[in-house]
Amino acid sequence: MSANQLTDEEIMAQVAADDLDVLRILFDRHHVHVYNFLYKMSGDSMLSEDLTQDVFYKVIKYRTSYNNGSFISWLFTIARNSLNSHFTRKKVMHSDLETVKYRLGEEEKEEEYSHLHKALNQLEASDRELVILNRFQGIKYQELAEMMDSTPGAVKTKMSRALKKLKNIYLQTI
C-alpha cells in the first residue's frame, strides 16, 4: 500500500514518528482547504498564505502532541488558533474573532461576489466560522465539538441558528 492510500491519521502517525517525508501528502490533501478557511475568515489572501504555511510548520513542530484523534479536527484547531494568535499579536481589537470582518480588496468590487458570500460575510465571525468549517470544509459536528470544546448537540443547535441567520440575510440581499 502506498503512502497516498493511507488515511490522514495513519500518515500523521508516521509524521509524529519523525517520518517527515510523508507530510507532503497531508499538505497536498489539505493546504487548499486550510487556505480557503483562513481566507474566508480574514479576507486577506497574503495573510491566508502566510498562516497556511504557519499551520503546516506547526504540524511539524507539534507532531509529537498529536494523539491519534481526528487529523482534520487537529489541523483546523491549529488553523483557528493561528488566526486568533495573529490578530492578538497585531493587537487588532476583537473578541473570539467577533469583529474580524471579511474585507474586500480595494481593486475588487463587491458585485463580483455571489449573494451567498455577501450574506456569509455579514454573519458574526463565530457563526461564519462554523458554517465554513461544516458546510465548506465538511467537518462533522463531532469534530467541531472537539475543536470548540462543546458537545455535538450544542454545535448542531448553533449551526442551525447560524444557517437560519444566513438564510434571512441572504433573502434580504437578493
Secondary structure as a PSIPRED ss2 file (coil, helix, strand):
# PSIPRED VFORMAT (PSIPRED V4.0)

   1 M C   1.000  0.000  0.000
   2 S C   1.000  0.000  0.000
   3 A H   0.000  1.000  0.000
   4 N H   0.000  1.000  0.000
   5 Q H   0.000  1.000  0.000
   6 L C   1.000  0.000  0.000
   7 T C   1.000  0.000  0.000
   8 D H   0.000  1.000  0.000
   9 E H   0.000  1.000  0.000
  10 E H   0.000  1.000  0.000
  11 I H   0.000  1.000  0.000
  12 M H   0.000  1.000  0.000
  13 A H   0.000  1.000  0.000
  14 Q H   0.000  1.000  0.000
  15 V H   0.000  1.000  0.000
  16 A H   0.000  1.000  0.000
  17 A C   1.000  0.000  0.000
  18 D C   1.000  0.000  0.000
  19 D C   1.000  0.000  0.000
  20 L H   0.000  1.000  0.000
  21 D H   0.000  1.000  0.000
  22 V H   0.000  1.000  0.000
  23 L H   0.000  1.000  0.000
  24 R H   0.000  1.000  0.000
  25 I H   0.000  1.000  0.000
  26 L H   0.000  1.000  0.000
  27 F H   0.000  1.000  0.000
  28 D H   0.000  1.000  0.000
  29 R H   0.000  1.000  0.000
  30 H H   0.000  1.000  0.000
  31 H H   0.000  1.000  0.000
  32 V H   0.000  1.000  0.000
  33 H H   0.000  1.000  0.000
  34 V H   0.000  1.000  0.000
  35 Y H   0.000  1.000  0.000
  36 N H   0.000  1.000  0.000
  37 F H   0.000  1.000  0.000
  38 L H   0.000  1.000  0.000
  39 Y H   0.000  1.000  0.000
  40 K H   0.000  1.000  0.000
  41 M H   0.000  1.000  0.000
  42 S H   0.000  1.000  0.000
  43 G C   1.000  0.000  0.000
  44 D C   1.000  0.000  0.000
  45 S H   0.000  1.000  0.000
  46 M H   0.000  1.000  0.000
  47 L H   0.000  1.000  0.000
  48 S H   0.000  1.000  0.000
  49 E H   0.000  1.000  0.000
  50 D H   0.000  1.000  0.000
  51 L H   0.000  1.000  0.000
  52 T H   0.000  1.000  0.000
  53 Q H   0.000  1.000  0.000
  54 D H   0.000  1.000  0.000
  55 V H   0.000  1.000  0.000
  56 F H   0.000  1.000  0.000
  57 Y H   0.000  1.000  0.000
  58 K H   0.000  1.000  0.000
  59 V H   0.000  1.000  0.000
  60 I H   0.000  1.000  0.000
  61 K H   0.000  1.000  0.000
  62 Y C   1.000  0.000  0.000
  63 R H   0.000  1.000  0.000
  64 T H   0.000  1.000  0.000
  65 S H   0.000  1.000  0.000
  66 Y C   1.000  0.000  0.000
  67 N C   1.000  0.000  0.000
  68 N C   1.000  0.000  0.000
  69 G C   1.000  0.000  0.000
  70 S C   1.000  0.000  0.000
  71 F H   0.000  1.000  0.000
  72 I H   0.000  1.000  0.000
  73 S H   0.000  1.000  0.000
  74 W H   0.000  1.000  0.000
  75 L H   0.000  1.000  0.000
  76 F H   0.000  1.000  0.000
  77 T H   0.000  1.000  0.000
  78 I H   0.000  1.000  0.000
  79 A H   0.000  1.000  0.000
  80 R H   0.000  1.000  0.000
  81 N H   0.000  1.000  0.000
  82 S H   0.000  1.000  0.000
  83 L H   0.000  1.000  0.000
  84 N H   0.000  1.000  0.000
  85 S H   0.000  1.000  0.000
  86 H H   0.000  1.000  0.000
  87 F H   0.000  1.000  0.000
  88 T H   0.000  1.000  0.000
  89 R H   0.000  1.000  0.000
  90 K C   1.000  0.000  0.000
  91 K C   1.000  0.000  0.000
  92 V C   1.000  0.000  0.000
  93 M C   1.000  0.000  0.000
  94 H C   1.000  0.000  0.000
  95 S C   1.000  0.000  0.000
  96 D C   1.000  0.000  0.000
  97 L C   1.000  0.000  0.000
  98 E C   1.000  0.000  0.000
  99 T C   1.000  0.000  0.000
 100 V C   1.000  0.000  0.000
 101 K C   1.000  0.000  0.000
 102 Y C   1.000  0.000  0.000
 103 R C   1.000  0.000  0.000
 104 L C   1.000  0.000  0.000
 105 G C   1.000  0.000  0.000
 106 E C   1.000  0.000  0.000
 107 E C   1.000  0.000  0.000
 108 E C   1.000  0.000  0.000
 109 K C   1.000  0.000  0.000
 110 E H   0.000  1.000  0.000
 111 E H   0.000  1.000  0.000
 112 E H   0.000  1.000  0.000
 113 Y C   1.000  0.000  0.000
 114 S C   1.000  0.000  0.000
 115 H H   0.000  1.000  0.000
 116 L H   0.000  1.000  0.000
 117 H H   0.000  1.000  0.000
 118 K H   0.000  1.000  0.000
 119 A H   0.000  1.000  0.000
 120 L H   0.000  1.000  0.000
 121 N H   0.000  1.000  0.000
 122 Q H   0.000  1.000  0.000
 123 L C   1.000  0.000  0.000
 124 E C   1.000  0.000  0.000
 125 A H   0.000  1.000  0.000
 126 S H   0.000  1.000  0.000
 127 D H   0.000  1.000  0.000
 128 R H   0.000  1.000  0.000
 129 E H   0.000  1.000  0.000
 130 L H   0.000  1.000  0.000
 131 V H   0.000  1.000  0.000
 132 I H   0.000  1.000  0.000
 133 L H   0.000  1.000  0.000
 134 N H   0.000  1.000  0.000
 135 R H   0.000  1.000  0.000
 136 F H   0.000  1.000  0.000
 137 Q C   1.000  0.000  0.000
 138 G C   1.000  0.000  0.000
 139 I C   1.000  0.000  0.000
 140 K C   1.000  0.000  0.000
 141 Y H   0.000  1.000  0.000
 142 Q H   0.000  1.000  0.000
 143 E H   0.000  1.000  0.000
 144 L H   0.000  1.000  0.000
 145 A H   0.000  1.000  0.000
 146 E H   0.000  1.000  0.000
 147 M H   0.000  1.000  0.000
 148 M C   1.000  0.000  0.000
 149 D C   1.000  0.000  0.000
 150 S C   1.000  0.000  0.000
 151 T C   1.000  0.000  0.000
 152 P H   0.000  1.000  0.000
 153 G H   0.000  1.000  0.000
 154 A H   0.000  1.000  0.000
 155 V H   0.000  1.000  0.000
 156 K H   0.000  1.000  0.000
 157 T H   0.000  1.000  0.000
 158 K H   0.000  1.000  0.000
 159 M H   0.000  1.000  0.000
 160 S H   0.000  1.000  0.000
 161 R H   0.000  1.000  0.000
 162 A H   0.000  1.000  0.000
 163 L H   0.000  1.000  0.000
 164 K H   0.000  1.000  0.000
 165 K H   0.000  1.000  0.000
 166 L H   0.000  1.000  0.000
 167 K H   0.000  1.000  0.000
 168 N H   0.000  1.000  0.000
 169 I H   0.000  1.000  0.000
 170 Y H   0.000  1.000  0.000
 171 L H   0.000  1.000  0.000
 172 Q H   0.000  1.000  0.000
 173 T H   0.000  1.000  0.000
 174 I C   1.000  0.000  0.000
